[in-house]
Amino acid sequence: MRTRRTRRIRPLLALLLISAVIPALVVHRAEAETPGGGVSVLDVTGRGSVSVEPDTARVTLSVSTISPKAAESVSRNAEITGRVIKNLKTVVGGDNVTTRGYRLYPEYEYNSETKKRELVGYRAVNAIVAETKELREIGRIIDITTQSGATSIENVSFRIENDEEWKRKALREAIEDAMGTANVAANASGVRILRILSISLGGAAPPVVMKEYQLRIEGARAKSPNTPIEPGDIVINATVRMRFEIGGQPAGKE
């Protein structure tokens, strides 16, 4: 009698052990879609990821000027911005350079003697965005814009222009991961996967910028002729949740 009881509870113990080790694994009974009973189900979450080299880079920079009079600040900013854009177009082409925003505002400083904020001038800021598929040109873009008068390189970001293929690959890996986990759990628990009840796709996360750079130029311009920039890989992640009906014993053990 003791031997039979041990055999009877062994599958349950195996399921409990696996559930403790794999948090994404859930085994329970659910109501059947047809009347008169329920089915044992296994819920599994699968994950997949793909690392891809980016094919497009975006550089966001700005030109900032300040003068006692607003008109003077606007005029100086327009002159410098025009020079920066002209030189940028020689590297990335005219269609790949755009202005993102323009601001003009008064700037104040606190006077410790008078205990008041005093107007020191008017600041004009023009933001510029440049895109290129020639990633090796990023360093040159940074150098030529700072030498032309840009006062701030806000960031350099990387992306994949056509990422659908890689999203699908990440989803396939997520499904394979879920199927593999389910098979291991079923075999170790002494049961068999009968069918897939449902598949819920978490989707592939949009490509993320792996590296972001920030460079502030105060006063003297950077003199390095080749600013080194390494883009790194972009990681696309995907998740999937699958529900299986389980029962009986693994094939070959009945």
N, C-alpha and C positions, 0 to 999 in steps of 0.2 A: 504493500500500500504506500509506503513512503517513497518508493522509487517512482510509482505512477504519479504521485502528487508533484514530485520534483520535475518530472517531464512536463507536467501540465503548466507549471508556472514559469518554466524557463523562457518561453517567448516573451512573456510580460516583463520579466526582469531585463531582457535584452533591450526591449523598447525603452524602458526607463533609463537605462544606462546611456543609450544613444541620444535621447532627448536632453540629458544633462550635458552632453559634450557638444552637441550641435544646437545652438539656440534657435536657428531658423527652422527647426524640424518640429512639427506638431502632429500628434496622432490622437484621434478621437472618433466618436461615433456621431454621425449626422443623420438626420431624418431622410429617408429615401424619398425620391420624387414620386414613386408609386406607393399606394396605400399598403399598410400592413407590414411595417418593419423598418429597419434602418440599415445602413452600411457603414463599415469601418473605413475611415479615410485618413490619408496621410498628406499633410500640408508641408510644402518645401519651398524655400526661397533660394533662387539661384542668382549668381552674380557673374558678370563678364566685363572685361576691360580690354581696350586696344590702345596701344601707344603709336602715335602717328607723327611724322615730321610735318610741321606747318608749311604751308605754301604761300602764305600772304602775311605781310607785316604792315602795321600801322604805326606811324610816329605822330604824336600829338605835341605840338610846341606852341609857344606864344611870344609875342613881342610886346613889351611893356615900356611905356615912356611917361615921364612926369615933367611938367613945366609950370611956371607960375600962372600962365594963362591957359584956359582950356583949348583955344584955337591953336596955340603953339604946340601943345601936347598932341593934338589930333594930327597936325601937319607933320610933325616929326615921326609919329607912329606910322602914318601912311607911307612916308618915304622909306623907312626901314622895312616895313612889311612888304612893300613892292619889291625891294631888293632881295629879300628872303625868298619870296614866291618865285621870282624870276630865276634865281639860282637853283631852287628846288626842282623846277620844271626841266632843267637840263639833265637831272639825274633820273627822275621818275616819270616824266612826261606831263603834258599840260592837263590831261583828263584826270590825273591822280592826285591833284592838289586842290583842296577846298578850304574855305574859311568857315570856322565852326561858330564863332560868336565874337561880339564886339562890346566892350564896356568903356564908359567914360564916367568918372566919378571924382569928387573932391577928396583930397587926402589931408588928414589933420595929424598934428603931433601935440603932445602935452607939454606945455611950458611950465617947468617947475618953479620959475620965478613969479609968473603971473597967476599960477594955479588955474590956467585955462587951456582949453584945446585951441590951437591956432592953425589956420589954413596954411599949408605949405605948398600946395599946388594942385594940379589936376592930372590924374593918371588915366591914360588910355591903354587898353589891353585888347589885342587882336589875337584870337586863337586860330591856328592853322593845322590842318590834318593832311598828311601825305601817306599814300599807300603804295606798296610795291610788291612784286613777286620775286624780285631779285634780293633775296635775304642778305646776300653778301654785301649789298650796298647800304645797309643800315648804318654802319659806322661812318661811311662817307656822307650820308644824309645828315647825321648829327654834326659832323665837323663843318660841313658847308653852311648849315643854317646858323650855327653859333658864330662862325666867322663873318656871316652876313649881317648879324645884329640881333638874332633871336636871344631873348633873355631867359627863357625857360624851356627845357625839354620835359614835358609833363610825364609822359610814359611812352614805352614801346611795347606794343602788344602783338601777339601772333595768333593766327587762326587757320582753319582749313576751309577753303572756299566751297568745295563740294564734299560734304561729310556724310551723305546718306549711306554710301557703301560701307563706311566704317561703323556707322551706327547699327546697321544690320549685322555686321560681323560681331559686334559686342553683344547684341541680342541673341545671336546663335550660341555664343559662348555661355551666356547666362542660362539658356535652356538646357544646354548640354551639362552644365554644372548642376542644375536642379535634377535632371534625369539621373545623373550619376549618384548624387546624394540619396535620392529615393531608392535606387536599386541596392545601394549598400545598406541602407536602413532596413529594407524589406528582407534581404537575405540574412542579415544578422539577427533579425527578430523572428525568423522562422515563418514568415508569411510571403505572399506573392502579390505583385502589382497586377491588378486585373484590367484596369483601364484608366485613362486620364479623364477626370471629371470637368476640370476647368483650367484655363491658363489666363493669367492676368499679367499683362505686360506693363512693367514700370516705365518702359521707354528708355532710350539712350540719352544720357545727360548731354547737353550741348558742350562742344569743346571748350575747355577752359584755358585761360592764359597761364602758362606755366611760369613765365618770368615777366616781371614788370620792372622798369627802370625809371629812375627819376634823377634829373641832373639840373642843378640850379647854377646859373652863371651870374656871378656878382662881380662887376668891374671887368677884370681882364678876361679875355676870351680863352677857351681851351686851345692849347697849341699843338696837341697831339694830332698828327695827320691821319691816324688810323685808330679810331675808337673801337675797341673790340666788343662785339655783341654776339653772344651765343644763344640762339633761340630755345634749344631744348625741345623735347617732345611734348605733344598735347595728348592727354589721356581722355578717352571717351568711355564712360561707364554706363552699364545697363543692368537692370534688375528684372526678374520675372518671378511670379508666384504661381505655383502649380499645385493642384489638388488631385490626388490619386485615390482610386478605390482599391482596398487591399483585402486579402482574405486567403484562406487555405494555407498551403505550404509552398515553398519555392519549387520550381520544376525539378523533377528528379528525386524529390524527397518524399513524395506521397506514397 
